[in-house]
Amino acid sequence: MNSNLNYYIYEELILNKLFNEGSYLSTILEQIAFSLYTNRDNKNYIEYVELSNIIQNYNENYPGFYMKVDKLVNNQFLKEIHPMTYKF
């Protein structure tokens, strides 16, 4: 029960942090998480190239949306653990 409640609290905090882009951000973060989950190498990080591809694919489907990797890092959704390598 607590884990479900924590999930909803964190989701609400994330969506409120970037109010205008909340739904886009949620989808981008879900795609990043899915990419990490389905990764065959079992790594718990994502490289800049992979991250850029996820964002670019989203931009192609939603032309009015624009986001840079820096925005995810600056708002502490991702942390740069090594140059060009990121982690939740």
PyMOL Python script that loads the backbone (N, CA, C, O; Angstrom):
from pymol import cmd

cmd.read_pdbstr("""\
ATOM      1  N   MET A   1       0.821  -1.190   0.000  1.00  0.00           N
ATOM      2  CA  MET A   1       0.000   0.000   0.000  1.00  0.00           C
ATOM      3  C   MET A   1       0.866   1.254   0.000  1.00  0.00           C
ATOM      4  O   MET A   1       0.591   2.183  -0.761  1.00  0.00           O
ATOM      5  N   ASN A   2       1.906   1.307   0.834  1.00  0.00           N
ATOM      6  CA  ASN A   2       2.765   2.482   0.892  1.00  0.00           C
ATOM      7  C   ASN A   2       3.456   2.762  -0.430  1.00  0.00           C
ATOM      8  O   ASN A   2       3.576   3.916  -0.842  1.00  0.00           O
ATOM      9  N   SER A   3       3.911   1.707  -1.096  1.00  0.00           N
ATOM     10  CA  SER A   3       4.619   1.919  -2.364  1.00  0.00           C
ATOM     11  C   SER A   3       3.692   2.533  -3.405  1.00  0.00           C
ATOM     12  O   SER A   3       4.121   3.389  -4.178  1.00  0.00           O
ATOM     13  N   ASN A   4       2.426   2.112  -3.443  1.00  0.00           N
ATOM     14  CA  ASN A   4       1.472   2.713  -4.379  1.00  0.00           C
ATOM     15  C   ASN A   4       1.238   4.177  -4.061  1.00  0.00           C
ATOM     16  O   ASN A   4       1.185   5.014  -4.963  1.00  0.00           O
ATOM     17  N   LEU A   5       1.100   4.486  -2.790  1.00  0.00           N
ATOM     18  CA  LEU A   5       0.891   5.869  -2.378  1.00  0.00           C
ATOM     19  C   LEU A   5       2.107   6.710  -2.729  1.00  0.00           C
ATOM     20  O   LEU A   5       1.970   7.826  -3.229  1.00  0.00           O
ATOM     21  N   ASN A   6       3.305   6.174  -2.467  1.00  0.00           N
ATOM     22  CA  ASN A   6       4.529   6.897  -2.802  1.00  0.00           C
ATOM     23  C   ASN A   6       4.616   7.169  -4.298  1.00  0.00           C
ATOM     24  O   ASN A   6       5.025   8.255  -4.709  1.00  0.00           O
ATOM     25  N   TYR A   7       4.232   6.190  -5.114  1.00  0.00           N
ATOM     26  CA  TYR A   7       4.254   6.368  -6.565  1.00  0.00           C
ATOM     27  C   TYR A   7       3.401   7.567  -6.964  1.00  0.00           C
ATOM     28  O   TYR A   7       3.849   8.421  -7.729  1.00  0.00           O
ATOM     29  N   TYR A   8       2.184   7.634  -6.454  1.00  0.00           N
ATOM     30  CA  TYR A   8       1.281   8.725  -6.831  1.00  0.00           C
ATOM     31  C   TYR A   8       1.770  10.075  -6.306  1.00  0.00           C
ATOM     32  O   TYR A   8       1.614  11.099  -6.970  1.00  0.00           O
ATOM     33  N   ILE A   9       2.357  10.069  -5.123  1.00  0.00           N
ATOM     34  CA  ILE A   9       2.902  11.322  -4.577  1.00  0.00           C
ATOM     35  C   ILE A   9       4.055  11.806  -5.443  1.00  0.00           C
ATOM     36  O   ILE A   9       4.114  12.981  -5.803  1.00  0.00           O
ATOM     37  N   TYR A  10       4.973  10.901  -5.779  1.00  0.00           N
ATOM     38  CA  TYR A  10       6.112  11.281  -6.620  1.00  0.00           C
ATOM     39  C   TYR A  10       5.654  11.731  -8.001  1.00  0.00           C
ATOM     40  O   TYR A  10       6.165  12.713  -8.539  1.00  0.00           O
ATOM     41  N   GLU A  11       4.698  11.019  -8.569  1.00  0.00           N
ATOM     42  CA  GLU A  11       4.192  11.409  -9.882  1.00  0.00           C
ATOM     43  C   GLU A  11       3.596  12.807  -9.827  1.00  0.00           C
ATOM     44  O   GLU A  11       3.845  13.617 -10.720  1.00  0.00           O
ATOM     45  N   GLU A  12       2.822  13.100  -8.807  1.00  0.00           N
ATOM     46  CA  GLU A  12       2.210  14.421  -8.673  1.00  0.00           C
ATOM     47  C   GLU A  12       3.269  15.506  -8.507  1.00  0.00           C
ATOM     48  O   GLU A  12       3.154  16.584  -9.090  1.00  0.00           O
ATOM     49  N   LEU A  13       4.289  15.223  -7.719  1.00  0.00           N
ATOM     50  CA  LEU A  13       5.372  16.189  -7.534  1.00  0.00           C
ATOM     51  C   LEU A  13       6.117  16.445  -8.841  1.00  0.00           C
ATOM     52  O   LEU A  13       6.459  17.585  -9.155  1.00  0.00           O
ATOM     53  N   ILE A  14       6.363  15.389  -9.591  1.00  0.00           N
ATOM     54  CA  ILE A  14       7.047  15.531 -10.876  1.00  0.00           C
ATOM     55  C   ILE A  14       6.204  16.357 -11.837  1.00  0.00           C
ATOM     56  O   ILE A  14       6.711  17.287 -12.464  1.00  0.00           O
ATOM     57  N   LEU A  15       4.937  16.032 -11.957  1.00  0.00           N
ATOM     58  CA  LEU A  15       4.076  16.738 -12.900  1.00  0.00           C
ATOM     59  C   LEU A  15       3.886  18.197 -12.502  1.00  0.00           C
ATOM     60  O   LEU A  15       3.755  19.062 -13.368  1.00  0.00           O
ATOM     61  N   ASN A  16       3.870  18.478 -11.212  1.00  0.00           N
ATOM     62  CA  ASN A  16       3.727  19.858 -10.759  1.00  0.00           C
ATOM     63  C   ASN A  16       5.008  20.653 -10.931  1.00  0.00           C
ATOM     64  O   ASN A  16       4.964  21.874 -11.080  1.00  0.00           O
ATOM     65  N   LYS A  17       6.140  19.980 -10.913  1.00  0.00           N
ATOM     66  CA  LYS A  17       7.425  20.665 -11.033  1.00  0.00           C
ATOM     67  C   LYS A  17       7.552  21.355 -12.389  1.00  0.00           C
ATOM     68  O   LYS A  17       8.093  22.457 -12.481  1.00  0.00           O
ATOM     69  N   LEU A  18       7.061  20.715 -13.420  1.00  0.00           N
ATOM     70  CA  LEU A  18       7.077  21.300 -14.759  1.00  0.00           C
ATOM     71  C   LEU A  18       5.645  21.353 -15.271  1.00  0.00           C
ATOM     72  O   LEU A  18       5.284  20.618 -16.189  1.00  0.00           O
ATOM     73  N   PHE A  19       4.843  22.204 -14.691  1.00  0.00           N
ATOM     74  CA  PHE A  19       3.403  22.243 -14.917  1.00  0.00           C
ATOM     75  C   PHE A  19       3.031  22.253 -16.395  1.00  0.00           C
ATOM     76  O   PHE A  19       2.193  21.454 -16.814  1.00  0.00           O
ATOM     77  N   ASN A  20       3.621  23.125 -17.188  1.00  0.00           N
ATOM     78  CA  ASN A  20       3.239  23.251 -18.595  1.00  0.00           C
ATOM     79  C   ASN A  20       3.619  22.038 -19.425  1.00  0.00           C
ATOM     80  O   ASN A  20       2.998  21.775 -20.456  1.00  0.00           O
ATOM     81  N   GLU A  21       4.614  21.305 -18.998  1.00  0.00           N
ATOM     82  CA  GLU A  21       5.102  20.171 -19.777  1.00  0.00           C
ATOM     83  C   GLU A  21       4.886  18.855 -19.049  1.00  0.00           C
ATOM     84  O   GLU A  21       5.500  17.850 -19.408  1.00  0.00           O
ATOM     85  N   GLY A  22       4.037  18.834 -18.043  1.00  0.00           N
ATOM     86  CA  GLY A  22       3.866  17.663 -17.188  1.00  0.00           C
ATOM     87  C   GLY A  22       3.527  16.389 -17.924  1.00  0.00           C
ATOM     88  O   GLY A  22       4.164  15.361 -17.697  1.00  0.00           O
ATOM     89  N   SER A  23       2.538  16.427 -18.803  1.00  0.00           N
ATOM     90  CA  SER A  23       2.145  15.191 -19.485  1.00  0.00           C
ATOM     91  C   SER A  23       3.227  14.735 -20.461  1.00  0.00           C
ATOM     92  O   SER A  23       3.475  13.537 -20.597  1.00  0.00           O
ATOM     93  N   TYR A  24       3.874  15.687 -21.144  1.00  0.00           N
ATOM     94  CA  TYR A  24       4.972  15.319 -22.039  1.00  0.00           C
ATOM     95  C   TYR A  24       6.115  14.706 -21.235  1.00  0.00           C
ATOM     96  O   TYR A  24       6.678  13.678 -21.612  1.00  0.00           O
ATOM     97  N   LEU A  25       6.443  15.351 -20.129  1.00  0.00           N
ATOM     98  CA  LEU A  25       7.548  14.898 -19.301  1.00  0.00           C
ATOM     99  C   LEU A  25       7.283  13.503 -18.766  1.00  0.00           C
ATOM    100  O   LEU A  25       8.171  12.650 -18.774  1.00  0.00           O
ATOM    101  N   SER A  26       6.083  13.273 -18.310  1.00  0.00           N
ATOM    102  CA  SER A  26       5.712  11.962 -17.793  1.00  0.00           C
ATOM    103  C   SER A  26       5.928  10.890 -18.859  1.00  0.00           C
ATOM    104  O   SER A  26       6.458   9.820 -18.563  1.00  0.00           O
ATOM    105  N   THR A  27       5.526  11.168 -20.081  1.00  0.00           N
ATOM    106  CA  THR A  27       5.687  10.207 -21.168  1.00  0.00           C
ATOM    107  C   THR A  27       7.156   9.983 -21.492  1.00  0.00           C
ATOM    108  O   THR A  27       7.570   8.842 -21.700  1.00  0.00           O
ATOM    109  N   ILE A  28       7.945  11.037 -21.540  1.00  0.00           N
ATOM    110  CA  ILE A  28       9.384  10.909 -21.804  1.00  0.00           C
ATOM    111  C   ILE A  28      10.034  10.058 -20.717  1.00  0.00           C
ATOM    112  O   ILE A  28      10.812   9.152 -21.019  1.00  0.00           O
ATOM    113  N   LEU A  29       9.720  10.343 -19.454  1.00  0.00           N
ATOM    114  CA  LEU A  29      10.302   9.573 -18.353  1.00  0.00           C
ATOM    115  C   LEU A  29       9.871   8.112 -18.407  1.00  0.00           C
ATOM    116  O   LEU A  29      10.664   7.221 -18.102  1.00  0.00           O
ATOM    117  N   GLU A  30       8.632   7.861 -18.791  1.00  0.00           N
ATOM    118  CA  GLU A  30       8.164   6.475 -18.946  1.00  0.00           C
ATOM    119  C   GLU A  30       8.940   5.761 -20.041  1.00  0.00           C
ATOM    120  O   GLU A  30       9.297   4.592 -19.893  1.00  0.00           O
ATOM    121  N   GLN A  31       9.203   6.461 -21.142  1.00  0.00           N
ATOM    122  CA  GLN A  31       9.946   5.851 -22.251  1.00  0.00           C
ATOM    123  C   GLN A  31      11.388   5.570 -21.851  1.00  0.00           C
ATOM    124  O   GLN A  31      11.958   4.554 -22.249  1.00  0.00           O
ATOM    125  N   ILE A  32      11.979   6.464 -21.068  1.00  0.00           N
ATOM    126  CA  ILE A  32      13.347   6.243 -20.581  1.00  0.00           C
ATOM    127  C   ILE A  32      13.363   5.028 -19.660  1.00  0.00           C
ATOM    128  O   ILE A  32      14.229   4.162 -19.783  1.00  0.00           O
ATOM    129  N   ALA A  33      12.404   4.965 -18.738  1.00  0.00           N
ATOM    130  CA  ALA A  33      12.323   3.832 -17.804  1.00  0.00           C
ATOM    131  C   ALA A  33      12.110   2.523 -18.566  1.00  0.00           C
ATOM    132  O   ALA A  33      12.722   1.507 -18.238  1.00  0.00           O
ATOM    133  N   PHE A  34      11.249   2.547 -19.576  1.00  0.00           N
ATOM    134  CA  PHE A  34      11.002   1.338 -20.368  1.00  0.00           C
ATOM    135  C   PHE A  34      12.266   0.906 -21.104  1.00  0.00           C
ATOM    136  O   PHE A  34      12.559  -0.286 -21.197  1.00  0.00           O
ATOM    137  N   SER A  35      13.013   1.874 -21.625  1.00  0.00           N
ATOM    138  CA  SER A  35      14.261   1.571 -22.315  1.00  0.00           C
ATOM    139  C   SER A  35      15.249   0.900 -21.361  1.00  0.00           C
ATOM    140  O   SER A  35      15.927  -0.056 -21.738  1.00  0.00           O
ATOM    141  N   LEU A  36      15.328   1.396 -20.136  1.00  0.00           N
ATOM    142  CA  LEU A  36      16.220   0.785 -19.150  1.00  0.00           C
ATOM    143  C   LEU A  36      15.737  -0.610 -18.764  1.00  0.00           C
ATOM    144  O   LEU A  36      16.541  -1.526 -18.586  1.00  0.00           O
ATOM    145  N   TYR A  37      14.429  -0.765 -18.636  1.00  0.00           N
ATOM    146  CA  TYR A  37      13.854  -2.054 -18.236  1.00  0.00           C
ATOM    147  C   TYR A  37      14.078  -3.128 -19.298  1.00  0.00           C
ATOM    148  O   TYR A  37      14.360  -4.280 -18.971  1.00  0.00           O
ATOM    149  N   THR A  38      13.953  -2.751 -20.561  1.00  0.00           N
ATOM    150  CA  THR A  38      14.080  -3.728 -21.639  1.00  0.00           C
ATOM    151  C   THR A  38      15.505  -3.882 -22.153  1.00  0.00           C
ATOM    152  O   THR A  38      15.746  -4.636 -23.096  1.00  0.00           O
ATOM    153  N   ASN A  39      16.439  -3.184 -21.551  1.00  0.00           N
ATOM    154  CA  ASN A  39      17.827  -3.231 -21.983  1.00  0.00           C
ATOM    155  C   ASN A  39      18.400  -4.630 -21.792  1.00  0.00           C
ATOM    156  O   ASN A  39      18.337  -5.186 -20.696  1.00  0.00           O
ATOM    157  N   ARG A  40      18.944  -5.184 -22.831  1.00  0.00           N
ATOM    158  CA  ARG A  40      19.497  -6.548 -22.785  1.00  0.00           C
ATOM    159  C   ARG A  40      20.811  -6.633 -22.011  1.00  0.00           C
ATOM    160  O   ARG A  40      21.199  -7.711 -21.560  1.00  0.00           O
ATOM    161  N   ASP A  41      21.497  -5.495 -21.856  1.00  0.00           N
ATOM    162  CA  ASP A  41      22.769  -5.489 -21.132  1.00  0.00           C
ATOM    163  C   ASP A  41      22.592  -5.361 -19.627  1.00  0.00           C
ATOM    164  O   ASP A  41      23.569  -5.408 -18.879  1.00  0.00           O
ATOM    165  N   ASN A  42      21.343  -5.200 -19.175  1.00  0.00           N
ATOM    166  CA  ASN A  42      21.028  -5.043 -17.748  1.00  0.00           C
ATOM    167  C   ASN A  42      21.760  -3.871 -17.106  1.00  0.00           C
ATOM    168  O   ASN A  42      22.101  -3.928 -15.925  1.00  0.00           O
ATOM    169  N   LYS A  43      22.001  -2.839 -17.851  1.00  0.00           N
ATOM    170  CA  LYS A  43      22.652  -1.664 -17.278  1.00  0.00           C
ATOM    171  C   LYS A  43      21.582  -0.749 -16.661  1.00  0.00           C
ATOM    172  O   LYS A  43      20.437  -0.714 -17.113  1.00  0.00           O
ATOM    173  N   ASN A  44      21.980  -0.026 -15.637  1.00  0.00           N
ATOM    174  CA  ASN A  44      21.046   0.844 -14.943  1.00  0.00           C
ATOM    175  C   ASN A  44      21.291   2.322 -15.261  1.00  0.00           C
ATOM    176  O   ASN A  44      20.981   3.203 -14.460  1.00  0.00           O
ATOM    177  N   TYR A  45      21.845   2.568 -16.433  1.00  0.00           N
ATOM    178  CA  TYR A  45      22.096   3.928 -16.882  1.00  0.00           C
ATOM    179  C   TYR A  45      21.730   4.032 -18.357  1.00  0.00           C
ATOM    180  O   TYR A  45      21.523   3.029 -19.040  1.00  0.00           O
ATOM    181  N   ILE A  46      21.658   5.257 -18.820  1.00  0.00           N
ATOM    182  CA  ILE A  46      21.340   5.487 -20.236  1.00  0.00           C
ATOM    183  C   ILE A  46      22.344   6.487 -20.787  1.00  0.00           C
ATOM    184  O   ILE A  46      22.680   7.477 -20.137  1.00  0.00           O
ATOM    185  N   GLU A  47      22.805   6.218 -21.971  1.00  0.00           N
ATOM    186  CA  GLU A  47      23.784   7.102 -22.591  1.00  0.00           C
ATOM    187  C   GLU A  47      23.082   8.205 -23.381  1.00  0.00           C
ATOM    188  O   GLU A  47      21.923   8.072 -23.773  1.00  0.00           O
ATOM    189  N   TYR A  48      23.811   9.286 -23.601  1.00  0.00           N
ATOM    190  CA  TYR A  48      23.256  10.466 -24.257  1.00  0.00           C
ATOM    191  C   TYR A  48      22.625  10.135 -25.603  1.00  0.00           C
ATOM    192  O   TYR A  48      21.562  10.661 -25.932  1.00  0.00           O
ATOM    193  N   VAL A  49      23.256   9.282 -26.373  1.00  0.00           N
ATOM    194  CA  VAL A  49      22.740   8.931 -27.702  1.00  0.00           C
ATOM    195  C   VAL A  49      21.366   8.273 -27.583  1.00  0.00           C
ATOM    196  O   VAL A  49      20.442   8.616 -28.321  1.00  0.00           O
ATOM    197  N   GLU A  50      21.235   7.330 -26.655  1.00  0.00           N
ATOM    198  CA  GLU A  50      19.945   6.658 -26.453  1.00  0.00           C
ATOM    199  C   GLU A  50      18.882   7.644 -25.986  1.00  0.00           C
ATOM    200  O   GLU A  50      17.746   7.628 -26.460  1.00  0.00           O
ATOM    201  N   LEU A  51      19.269   8.497 -25.057  1.00  0.00           N
ATOM    202  CA  LEU A  51      18.359   9.498 -24.518  1.00  0.00           C
ATOM    203  C   LEU A  51      17.913  10.473 -25.599  1.00  0.00           C
ATOM    204  O   LEU A  51      16.734  10.816 -25.687  1.00  0.00           O
ATOM    205  N   SER A  52      18.840  10.909 -26.404  1.00  0.00           N
ATOM    206  CA  SER A  52      18.516  11.814 -27.505  1.00  0.00           C
ATOM    207  C   SER A  52      17.567  11.163 -28.507  1.00  0.00           C
ATOM    208  O   SER A  52      16.667  11.820 -29.030  1.00  0.00           O
ATOM    209  N   ASN A  53      17.768   9.874 -28.775  1.00  0.00           N
ATOM    210  CA  ASN A  53      16.879   9.156 -29.697  1.00  0.00           C
ATOM    211  C   ASN A  53      15.456   9.085 -29.159  1.00  0.00           C
ATOM    212  O   ASN A  53      14.501   9.255 -29.918  1.00  0.00           O
ATOM    213  N   ILE A  54      15.302   8.837 -27.867  1.00  0.00           N
ATOM    214  CA  ILE A  54      13.972   8.786 -27.256  1.00  0.00           C
ATOM    215  C   ILE A  54      13.285  10.138 -27.396  1.00  0.00           C
ATOM    216  O   ILE A  54      12.121  10.213 -27.790  1.00  0.00           O
ATOM    217  N   ILE A  55      14.003  11.195 -27.074  1.00  0.00           N
ATOM    218  CA  ILE A  55      13.423  12.542 -27.153  1.00  0.00           C
ATOM    219  C   ILE A  55      13.123  12.917 -28.596  1.00  0.00           C
ATOM    220  O   ILE A  55      12.076  13.498 -28.881  1.00  0.00           O
ATOM    221  N   GLN A  56      14.028  12.592 -29.504  1.00  0.00           N
ATOM    222  CA  GLN A  56      13.819  12.910 -30.918  1.00  0.00           C
ATOM    223  C   GLN A  56      12.598  12.181 -31.475  1.00  0.00           C
ATOM    224  O   GLN A  56      11.802  12.778 -32.200  1.00  0.00           O
ATOM    225  N   ASN A  57      12.442  10.906 -31.147  1.00  0.00           N
ATOM    226  CA  ASN A  57      11.267  10.152 -31.596  1.00  0.00           C
ATOM    227  C   ASN A  57       9.990  10.779 -31.071  1.00  0.00           C
ATOM    228  O   ASN A  57       8.989  10.847 -31.785  1.00  0.00           O
ATOM    229  N   TYR A  58      10.016  11.234 -29.843  1.00  0.00           N
ATOM    230  CA  TYR A  58       8.838  11.882 -29.263  1.00  0.00           C
ATOM    231  C   TYR A  58       8.559  13.201 -29.979  1.00  0.00           C
ATOM    232  O   TYR A  58       7.408  13.530 -30.269  1.00  0.00           O
ATOM    233  N   ASN A  59       9.621  13.949 -30.260  1.00  0.00           N
ATOM    234  CA  ASN A  59       9.469  15.230 -30.976  1.00  0.00           C
ATOM    235  C   ASN A  59       8.845  15.032 -32.352  1.00  0.00           C
ATOM    236  O   ASN A  59       8.060  15.865 -32.805  1.00  0.00           O
ATOM    237  N   GLU A  60       9.187  13.941 -33.012  1.00  0.00           N
ATOM    238  CA  GLU A  60       8.631  13.672 -34.340  1.00  0.00           C
ATOM    239  C   GLU A  60       7.136  13.371 -34.270  1.00  0.00           C
ATOM    240  O   GLU A  60       6.388  13.734 -35.178  1.00  0.00           O
ATOM    241  N   ASN A  61       6.701  12.716 -33.210  1.00  0.00           N
ATOM    242  CA  ASN A  61       5.285  12.396 -33.047  1.00  0.00           C
ATOM    243  C   ASN A  61       4.470  13.570 -32.517  1.00  0.00           C
ATOM    244  O   ASN A  61       3.269  13.654 -32.773  1.00  0.00           O
ATOM    245  N   TYR A  62       5.108  14.470 -31.788  1.00  0.00           N
ATOM    246  CA  TYR A  62       4.438  15.638 -31.214  1.00  0.00           C
ATOM    247  C   TYR A  62       5.246  16.877 -31.567  1.00  0.00           C
ATOM    248  O   TYR A  62       6.054  17.340 -30.762  1.00  0.00           O
ATOM    249  N   PRO A  63       5.034  17.421 -32.765  1.00  0.00           N
ATOM    250  CA  PRO A  63       5.879  18.506 -33.281  1.00  0.00           C
ATOM    251  C   PRO A  63       5.905  19.767 -32.420  1.00  0.00           C
ATOM    252  O   PRO A  63       6.877  20.520 -32.483  1.00  0.00           O
ATOM    253  N   GLY A  64       4.888  20.019 -31.635  1.00  0.00           N
ATOM    254  CA  GLY A  64       4.872  21.216 -30.794  1.00  0.00           C
ATOM    255  C   GLY A  64       5.718  21.076 -29.545  1.00  0.00           C
ATOM    256  O   GLY A  64       5.915  22.046 -28.814  1.00  0.00           O
ATOM    257  N   PHE A  65       6.215  19.890 -29.297  1.00  0.00           N
ATOM    258  CA  PHE A  65       6.985  19.616 -28.085  1.00  0.00           C
ATOM    259  C   PHE A  65       8.472  19.753 -28.370  1.00  0.00           C
ATOM    260  O   PHE A  65       8.959  19.323 -29.415  1.00  0.00           O
ATOM    261  N   TYR A  66       9.186  20.356 -27.428  1.00  0.00           N
ATOM    262  CA  TYR A  66      10.637  20.454 -27.563  1.00  0.00           C
ATOM    263  C   TYR A  66      11.255  20.347 -26.178  1.00  0.00           C
ATOM    264  O   TYR A  66      10.882  21.094 -25.273  1.00  0.00           O
ATOM    265  N   MET A  67      12.180  19.442 -26.009  1.00  0.00           N
ATOM    266  CA  MET A  67      12.876  19.301 -24.734  1.00  0.00           C
ATOM    267  C   MET A  67      14.306  18.894 -24.995  1.00  0.00           C
ATOM    268  O   MET A  67      14.601  18.166 -25.943  1.00  0.00           O
ATOM    269  N   LYS A  68      15.188  19.373 -24.142  1.00  0.00           N
ATOM    270  CA  LYS A  68      16.586  19.002 -24.229  1.00  0.00           C
ATOM    271  C   LYS A  68      16.953  18.162 -23.013  1.00  0.00           C
ATOM    272  O   LYS A  68      16.302  18.246 -21.972  1.00  0.00           O
ATOM    273  N   VAL A  69      17.975  17.369 -23.149  1.00  0.00           N
ATOM    274  CA  VAL A  69      18.453  16.525 -22.055  1.00  0.00           C
ATOM    275  C   VAL A  69      18.804  17.387 -20.847  1.00  0.00           C
ATOM    276  O   VAL A  69      18.557  16.992 -19.708  1.00  0.00           O
ATOM    277  N   ASP A  70      19.380  18.562 -21.091  1.00  0.00           N
ATOM    278  CA  ASP A  70      19.776  19.456 -19.998  1.00  0.00           C
ATOM    279  C   ASP A  70      18.610  19.791 -19.079  1.00  0.00           C
ATOM    280  O   ASP A  70      18.789  19.931 -17.869  1.00  0.00           O
ATOM    281  N   LYS A  71      17.420  19.919 -19.649  1.00  0.00           N
ATOM    282  CA  LYS A  71      16.256  20.255 -18.838  1.00  0.00           C
ATOM    283  C   LYS A  71      15.937  19.133 -17.856  1.00  0.00           C
ATOM    284  O   LYS A  71      15.552  19.402 -16.718  1.00  0.00           O
ATOM    285  N   LEU A  72      16.089  17.892 -18.275  1.00  0.00           N
ATOM    286  CA  LEU A  72      15.864  16.756 -17.383  1.00  0.00           C
ATOM    287  C   LEU A  72      16.912  16.707 -16.274  1.00  0.00           C
ATOM    288  O   LEU A  72      16.602  16.336 -15.141  1.00  0.00           O
ATOM    289  N   VAL A  73      18.138  17.077 -16.593  1.00  0.00           N
ATOM    290  CA  VAL A  73      19.220  17.085 -15.602  1.00  0.00           C
ATOM    291  C   VAL A  73      19.047  18.267 -14.651  1.00  0.00           C
ATOM    292  O   VAL A  73      19.144  18.104 -13.435  1.00  0.00           O
ATOM    293  N   ASN A  74      18.793  19.453 -15.197  1.00  0.00           N
ATOM    294  CA  ASN A  74      18.656  20.656 -14.371  1.00  0.00           C
ATOM    295  C   ASN A  74      17.503  20.556 -13.388  1.00  0.00           C
ATOM    296  O   ASN A  74      17.569  21.125 -12.298  1.00  0.00           O
ATOM    297  N   ASN A  75      16.451  19.846 -13.755  1.00  0.00           N
ATOM    298  CA  ASN A  75      15.302  19.672 -12.862  1.00  0.00           C
ATOM    299  C   ASN A  75      15.405  18.396 -12.030  1.00  0.00           C
ATOM    300  O   ASN A  75      14.440  17.989 -11.383  1.00  0.00           O
ATOM    301  N   GLN A  76      16.561  17.780 -12.051  1.00  0.00           N
ATOM    302  CA  GLN A  76      16.919  16.634 -11.219  1.00  0.00           C
ATOM    303  C   GLN A  76      16.070  15.388 -11.463  1.00  0.00           C
ATOM    304  O   GLN A  76      15.840  14.602 -10.544  1.00  0.00           O
ATOM    305  N   PHE A  77      15.605  15.208 -12.702  1.00  0.00           N
ATOM    306  CA  PHE A  77      14.939  13.965 -13.060  1.00  0.00           C
ATOM    307  C   PHE A  77      15.975  12.925 -13.468  1.00  0.00           C
ATOM    308  O   PHE A  77      15.778  11.725 -13.276  1.00  0.00           O
ATOM    309  N   LEU A  78      17.072  13.400 -14.028  1.00  0.00           N
ATOM    310  CA  LEU A  78      18.203  12.546 -14.380  1.00  0.00           C
ATOM    311  C   LEU A  78      19.458  13.140 -13.766  1.00  0.00           C
ATOM    312  O   LEU A  78      19.546  14.348 -13.548  1.00  0.00           O
ATOM    313  N   LYS A  79      20.422  12.280 -13.491  1.00  0.00           N
ATOM    314  CA  LYS A  79      21.702  12.730 -12.954  1.00  0.00           C
ATOM    315  C   LYS A  79      22.804  12.257 -13.890  1.00  0.00           C
ATOM    316  O   LYS A  79      22.825  11.095 -14.298  1.00  0.00           O
ATOM    317  N   GLU A  80      23.708  13.147 -14.226  1.00  0.00           N
ATOM    318  CA  GLU A  80      24.839  12.766 -15.068  1.00  0.00           C
ATOM    319  C   GLU A  80      25.872  12.084 -14.182  1.00  0.00           C
ATOM    320  O   GLU A  80      26.493  12.727 -13.335  1.00  0.00           O
ATOM    321  N   ILE A  81      26.056  10.780 -14.379  1.00  0.00           N
ATOM    322  CA  ILE A  81      26.983  10.025 -13.533  1.00  0.00           C
ATOM    323  C   ILE A  81      28.391   9.967 -14.117  1.00  0.00           C
ATOM    324  O   ILE A  81      29.367   9.812 -13.383  1.00  0.00           O
ATOM    325  N   HIS A  82      28.491  10.089 -15.409  1.00  0.00           N
ATOM    326  CA  HIS A  82      29.746  10.192 -16.156  1.00  0.00           C
ATOM    327  C   HIS A  82      29.440  11.097 -17.334  1.00  0.00           C
ATOM    328  O   HIS A  82      28.271  11.297 -17.662  1.00  0.00           O
ATOM    329  N   PRO A  83      30.451  11.644 -17.976  1.00  0.00           N
ATOM    330  CA  PRO A  83      30.143  12.463 -19.152  1.00  0.00           C
ATOM    331  C   PRO A  83      29.285  11.681 -20.160  1.00  0.00           C
ATOM    332  O   PRO A  83      29.639  10.583 -20.590  1.00  0.00           O
ATOM    333  N   MET A  84      28.156  12.283 -20.514  1.00  0.00           N
ATOM    334  CA  MET A  84      27.236  11.726 -21.516  1.00  0.00           C
ATOM    335  C   MET A  84      26.552  10.433 -21.062  1.00  0.00           C
ATOM    336  O   MET A  84      26.067   9.668 -21.896  1.00  0.00           O
ATOM    337  N   THR A  85      26.509  10.183 -19.760  1.00  0.00           N
ATOM    338  CA  THR A  85      25.862   8.997 -19.198  1.00  0.00           C
ATOM    339  C   THR A  85      24.981   9.431 -18.035  1.00  0.00           C
ATOM    340  O   THR A  85      25.422  10.155 -17.142  1.00  0.00           O
ATOM    341  N   TYR A  86      23.708   8.971 -18.058  1.00  0.00           N
ATOM    342  CA  TYR A  86      22.711   9.469 -17.111  1.00  0.00           C
ATOM    343  C   TYR A  86      22.019   8.334 -16.374  1.00  0.00           C
ATOM    344  O   TYR A  86      21.983   7.193 -16.834  1.00  0.00           O
ATOM    345  N   LYS A  87      21.467   8.687 -15.206  1.00  0.00           N
ATOM    346  CA  LYS A  87      20.776   7.721 -14.367  1.00  0.00           C
ATOM    347  C   LYS A  87      19.617   8.446 -13.683  1.00  0.00           C
ATOM    348  O   LYS A  87      19.682   9.656 -13.461  1.00  0.00           O
ATOM    349  N   PHE A  88      18.548   7.700 -13.347  1.00  0.00           N
ATOM    350  CA  PHE A  88      17.444   8.293 -12.595  1.00  0.00           C
ATOM    351  C   PHE A  88      17.915   8.630 -11.201  1.00  0.00           C
ATOM    352  O   PHE A  88      17.139   9.143 -10.395  1.00  0.00           O
TER     353      PHE A  88
END
""", "prot")
cmd.dss("prot")
cmd.show_as("cartoon", "prot")
cmd.util.cbc("prot")
cmd.orient("prot")
